[in-house]
Amino acid sequence: MANDKDATGIMNMNTLVKTLAFALGVGFVLPAQAQMVGLATTTGGATEQLAMHLAKVLSETTDLTMRPQVMANTSQYIPQINLGRIEMGIANFPQVSHAVQGIGMSEGDPNPNLVMLASIIPFNAGIVVPESTGIATLADLKGRKVPQFPKNSLGEFFFTAAMETAGVTYADVQGVPTANFAQQFKNVKDGTTEVTIGSVGAQSIMDVEASAGKVRYLSFKPGDEAILSKYLPGTNLKTWGDRPAAAGMTPETTVLFYDYTLFGHKDLPAEVVTKVLAALYDNPEVVKQGGPLWGEYDPAMLAHVTTLPYHPAAEAFYREKGIWGGK
């Protein structure tokens, strides 16, 4: 009976609190439950690293709860976002561009309900090899063990484009079937392959170096943008110079970059979009705490790429802040 007595006491206390609140003209409201918002990402590599930090920042600086939804590759979650089953996703600009138009990596499968929310960071990336392989240039990939990703995947497009800048094709290398980026990193660490795609400053490349020894990025050369952008729209080149040190990089190394984007369904509630963008815009120092990948984050650049449609609330937010890059 002690439990019944305790319960009665608690109920009486609750009644007393409510009565006092009413008498004082103060509303008695239970804490509201945070709104859950899905953020889709791939498993392994820089994309997951970026998404996990982004979800943490947005959950801590808004009243939203960002729930990462990790899948094997973007081809799994882009259609889910297009259908409105997941609210948002993170992916590189070439993939989002192809997905919206139904070309390239999304050949014959347009996703017209996707809209841009933000250009988050320039995604610096390239082809990485353990120095022990003796591979020093992209032309040296001839005859070597190279990951061969599924048809029309980002991995296939990336390697095809990178090798073409040096006159190399898959017919010239030993293609090793590779399902996704997680397997790619595992394979280069155990020697199944000799090369990997890598984003500069990513934990995945640090892990490769820890397992396979010192690594290097294979440099691109001036003029390669024309070939690269044919496969990966929005691609440019960057010589590293005096930027922060990163595994496999020297000041002379030239890597490619394109924007990493936050995108979502066109019918996302405007208030959700505005909360997300305000958190990104108002908290640059918190965002940069995510490590080297976020080193070039600049809130003034969140809307600098406008060749794809944006959510109306996003465009309105950027216009208000004076950083809208479109007309």
N, C-alpha and C positions, 0 to 999 in steps of 0.2 A: 504493500500500500504506500510505501514511501515514495515510489515513483509517481503514483497518482497525485500525491500531495505536492511533489515538486512541480509536476505538470500544471496543477491548478494554480500554484504560486506564479509560475511563468505567465500563464494566461492572464492572471489578475494584473501582473506588472505591465504586460502589453496593453491591456485595456486602459490602465492608468496613464501610460505614455500617450496613447492615442487621444484620451480625454483632455490631457494637458495641452497637447498640440492643437486640438480643436479650439480649446478655450483661448489660446494665445493667437489664434488665427493663422497657425502655421500648418501647411499641408503635411501629412504623414505619408511619405513615399518610400517604398523599398528601392534599393539600388537597382538601376536598370542594367540589363544584361547587354554586354558589348555586342555589336553587330559582327557576325562572322563573315569574312570575305576571303574567297579562295585565291591563291596566287600560284599558278602552275609553273613548273620548272622541270628541266631534265635532271637525271641523276648523274652525279659525278661531274668533275671539272668546274670551270669558272662559272658556268651558268647557275648551277646549284649554289655555289659559294655566294654569288651576287644575290640570288633570290632569298637565301636564308637571312642575310644581313638586312636586306630591304624589308622583309617581313618583320624582323625584330624592330627596326627603326619605326615603321608605321604603327606597329602594335603599341610601342612605348610612347609615341608622340601624338596619337589620336585616340578616340574612343572606339576605334575599330579593332577587331582581332583578326590579323592576317594569318591565314592558315596555309602554309606551303603544301602543295599537292605535287609530289615528285613522281615523274613518269620516265620511261626509258628514253623518249625523244619527243621533239616538238610535233611530229606528225600525229602523235597520240593526243596531245592536248589542244593544239590549235583548233581542230574541229569541235572540241568540247566547248571552247570559248565562243566560237562562231554560233553554236547552238544555244548559248546562254546557260550552259550547265556549270561552267566555272566562270567567275567574274573577271579575272585578270590573268595575264601571263607575262613572262619575261623571255625575250628572245632577241637575236640579232636582227638588225634592219633588213639584210638581204632575205632572211626567211619570212619576215612579216610582209615585206614587199611582194615576194612571190606568192604568199598565201592569199593576200587580198586579191591579186590579179588572176590566180589560178594558173601560174606558169612555173617553169623551172622545177623547184623542189615541191611544188604543189600542182604539177602539170595536170590540167583537166579537172581540178577540184578547187574552184574559187571559194573564198570565204568572205562574202560581201558584208557580213555583220561586224567585222573587225575594225576597230578604230584605234588610232594612236592616243596615248595618254601622255607620254614623255619620252624624250631622248635622254637616257640616263647618263651614260658615260661613253667616251670613245673606247672601243674595245680593241686593244692592241694585241695582235696575234701573229703567228707565223708557224713555220715548220721547224720542229726541234729534233735534234739527234743527240745521243750520247757521244761525246768526243771520241770514245774508244772505238766507234764504228769507222773512224777515218773519213767520214763524209763531211766535206767542207762547203760544198755549194749545192744548189738545187740540181744542177746537171749531173752531180755525182750520184743521184738517186738511181740512175740506170743500173739495172741488174740487182738492186737491193730489195729487201723485204719491206714492203709498204702496205699499210692498212688499206683494205678494199671494203668500203662501206656499202650498205644497200643502195640500190639505184635511186636516184633523185633525193638522196639524203644530203644534209649539210656537209658531212664528211666527204662524200664523193665529190661534191661540187668544189669544196675547198682544195682537196688534193689535185683534182683535175686542173683547176685554175693555176695553182702554184707550180705544178710541174710543167704546164704549158708555157709558162714564162721562160723556161729553160729548154724548151723543145723536147720535153719528155712526156710520154703518155703511159697509160697503164699497160700497153703492149710491151713497153721497155723495162718493166719492173716485175718483181715477184709479188703479185697481189695476194695478201693474206686476208681471208674473209673476216670482217670485224663488224659486230652487231651494232655497237654504240660507243660513245666516248669512254664510258667506264671500262669497257673491254680494251679499248685502244690503249689507255694508260697502263692497264695490267700487262698487256702484251709487250709494250716497249720495256717495261721494268724487268720482265723475265726473259727478254731476248727473242720472243716469238716474232716481233717486228723490230725494225731498226730506226723508226722514225715516228713522230706523233705530231698532231696539231697541238699547239699550246698557246694560251693567253699569257701575256707578260705579267709576272707578279702573282700568278695563280698558285694555290697550294698544290694543285695536281702536278705542276712542273717541279716544284720543290721536292715532292715525293719521288718523282722520276729520278731526279739528281741524287737523292739519298739512296736509291736502290741501284741505279745503273752507272753512277759516277757523273762527273762533270758534264754538263750539256752545253750545246750551242744552238742559237737560232740561225737558220740559213737565210742570208740577206736577199732581199729583192733589189732590183736595179731601177734607176729612173726610166719611166716610160712603161713599166709593167702594169700601171693602173688600167690601161686600155683592155688588156687581157683579163685581169682580175675582175674588173667591174662588169665584164660580159657575163660572168658566172655569179658574181657577188655584187649586186648593185649598191652604190653608195660607198665603194671601197676607195681608200686613198693610201698613200705611203707616208711613213714617218721614220726619219733617222733618229736614233735614240738620244744622242748628244749628252747633255748634262742632266738628263732626267734621273730619278732615283735608281740606284743599282737594283738589278733583278737577275735571278738565275738565268744563265745562258746569254746574257746581253752584254755588249760592249758599246761605247759611245758611237762606233761606226756602224753598228747593226741597223739595217733598215727592215722594218716590219710593216705589215699592212694594218689598217684599222678601219672599222665602220662602227656605227652607233649601236649600242645595246639599248633596247627599247622596252618600255612598259606599255602594254596594249590591253584592250579589253573589248567587251561587247558594246555595241552602239547604244543599247538601252540601259546601261548602267545608270543608277540614280545619280543625278547631278550632284547631290550633297556628298555622296561617297567619293566621286571624282575630285571634288573641290577639297575635301579633307585630305586626301592622299597627296594632292599636288601642293597644298599649303604646307604639309609636313615636310615634303622634300625641299620646298623653296625656303622655308623659314629655319631649317636646321642643318645647314651645310656641314658644320663641324661634327655633328652627331653622325651624319651620313659618312663622312670621311674616316670615321673610326673603324670602318670595315676592312681596312688594310690597303696594301699597295694597289689593288684593282680600282680603288676609289680615289686614287691620288689626283686625277684630273677632273674630278667631279666639280661642276660649276652650275649653280642654279640658274644663272643667266642664259645657259645653253639648253634648257629643258625643252624648248620649242624651236630650235634652230633648223631642224629638218622638217619641211612641211610638204613634201611630195606625196605623202599619203594623207587620207582624211583623218581629222582629229575629232574626238568627242566634243560636242558643242560646249559642254561645261569646261573642258580643258582649254579650248580656244578663248572662251570668255575670261578664264582665269589669267591666261598669259597676256591677253590684251590689257587687262587691268593692271598687270605688273609692268607692262611696257616691254615685254621680251618676245612677243609673238613674231615669228620669223616669216610668216606668210603675208599675202596681200590683204 
